[in-house]
Amino acid sequence: MSQRESGYERIDRDLYETPEWVTEALLPHLPACQTVWEPAAGSGKMSRVLEGFAGTVISSDIADGQDFLAAQGFHGDAIVTNPPYAQATEFIEHALSLTASSGVVAMLLRTDFDHPKSRQHLFSHSAFSKKLVLTKRIKWFEDSKGQPSFNHAWFVWDHRHKGPPTLAYGP
């Protein structure tokens, strides 16, 4: 499959703000949460949607001097984010270690993120519980011309999950 060029320059640190509908599509697939951390929050679009779902939302971003990959602990229910693509594997691995006792991790990624052999350890992990495929493509820029090039999905790990992962479809 060929990939087409978007016509836009890459944004520094992969700061692509997640439209509200994308986060809203995830919410019915998450267990109830009191505290959610959004560690790549940018301007806070995803965090604002999460505030209507969880009691407390912690927002941080490397642009504010808070490097998620250097974080030593987390006392909450879930880590939910659209990670910088180049660091997505590290984000997932670190989030899984921070939530190892009973938490949930949800990452927004391209639908084929689970294809490479080098990432299979993430998807054979006992906590991997769901892939939520978005049936609409994400429009990252309000003024973009043409149709978006990539399909995306939410990948969810839940340390309380039992059984095989499930596949679901969202808007």
Buried (B, 14 or more C-beta within 10 A) or exposed (E): EEEEEBEEEEEEBBBBBBBEBBBBBBBEBBEEBEBBBBBBBBEBBBBBBBBEBBEEBBBBBBEEEBEBEEBEEBEBBBBBBBBBBEBBBEBBBBBBEBBEEEBBBBBBBBBEBBEEEEBEEBBEBEBBBBBBBBEBEBEBEEEEEEEBEBBBBBBBBBBEBEEEBEEBEBE
